Amino acid sequence: MGFAMGMTFFLYFYSLLTFNRTLMSGSVKRMDFQRILELMRKYDKESIYKKVSRIPESDDLYEALDEYVDLKSLTKVAVLGIDIYRYGLYKHLEQTMIPVLFKILFEKAIRLCLENNPYIFQRYNRDRLERSFISTGDGGFLVFDTPIHALFFAINFEVMVRAYNAYHLFPKLRKIIGSISLRYAITRDTIFSFDNNYYGSAIINNARILEKDSLNRCLIDQNTYDWFLANMDGVENLQVYTTEDIGNIYEFLDYNKDFITEEGNGILDTEVSRRSGIINADILKIGQIRSKEIQMNIYNLHLQVTIKIYADDQKESKRTITVTLGNLNTAGI
C-alpha cells in the first residue's frame, strides 16, 4: 500500500501511532498508563514551580521504569507493509476509488490465505487478520507472528493484484482506474501496546523502508533475512520447501498437522515441484538505511509463484497463473 513521498509519508507515519484496534496477536507487551503514572509520582514530582530550577538526579525513576518495561520481554513480530505506488498521481475520481479497491484486494487476499493455506494460517481467522491491519488509506501494515505469515500474505495479495490488472476482477473498475503497482516490505522487530495503540521498531523500520523504495520491490530487513537463514538456511530454500518442512520450524512445532492436505497448501506442495508453488526465489543485499542511529541492511527479495485461482462463486473453474513478488532491480535504496 502506498506511501506517497514527502509530507504524505509523515502523515501516514503519525497515523500509525493512533492505531486503536485490538491486536489479536500473541503476547504483545501492554503498557499500563496508571501503573506508569504511579511510578512517576512515587519517584518524581508532578509539578514544581520554584523560583530556582535545578536538574534532578533521575537514576531511581530510570531503574523503576526499566524494571517495569523490561525490554527483554517485548515481543518480536513480523510486519508486512504494502504500498500502492504513486497513489498521489491518480486523478481525483481514481484516487477516491483506490481505498475501495484496496479493501477489495485485502478481503480477497484474506480468503486465499484461509482457504488455500490452512496449515500456515490455522491460528488466524478473518477477524484476527482484519484487526491486525493498520490502514494508511492506500496501503498499510499487517502484524504477523512470523515472516512466513507475512510473506504468504504478500504473495496472496499480489495474486489478487494480478487478477485485477489482468481484467479478471471488476474489469470495468480496472478500465477506470488503470493498472496498479505495489511495493512491499517485511521487517521483524519489537512492538508494544499502550492505551490501545501500537508502537515499536518493527512498524517504524517498515515505514522507512517503504518510503525509501521507488522501484516497486519486495524488501526485507536484516532481522527478517536472519530469521529465514536460521530456520531454513536462507529464504532461497522456499523453492524446495514443502508444508512438512515448514512444520519443522521452531514457531510451527506445535501447529496441528491435520491441516496439511494432499492437495498441498496453495503456495507450498506436499512434495517439491517446479510446476507449482514457489518456483523461484532470489535474494540480494542492496544497501543500508539509518534507523535510530543504526545502519540497517536491506535485501531485495524476488519470488515467482505458480498458483491456482478461481472466482468466489465458481470454485470448480480454476485458472493457473504465475505471479512475481518484487522484481530483480538491484539499484540501491
Secondary structure as UniProt FT lines:
FT   HELIX           7..16
FT   TURN            17..18
FT   TURN            26..27
FT   STRAND          29..31
FT   HELIX           33..43
FT   HELIX           59..69
FT   HELIX           71..73
FT   STRAND          75..84
FT   TURN            85..86
FT   HELIX           87..89
FT   HELIX           92..116
FT   TURN            118..123
FT   HELIX           126..131
FT   STRAND          133..135
FT   STRAND          139..144
FT   HELIX           147..165
FT   TURN            166..167
FT   HELIX           171..177
FT   STRAND          182..194
FT   TURN            195..196
FT   STRAND          197..199
FT   HELIX           201..212
FT   STRAND          218..221
FT   HELIX           222..232
FT   HELIX           235..240
FT   HELIX           243..246
FT   TURN            247..248
FT   HELIX           250..252
FT   TURN            253..254
FT   HELIX           257..259
FT   TURN            262..263
FT   STRAND          277..291
FT   TURN            292..293
FT   STRAND          294..311
FT   TURN            312..313
FT   STRAND          314..325
//
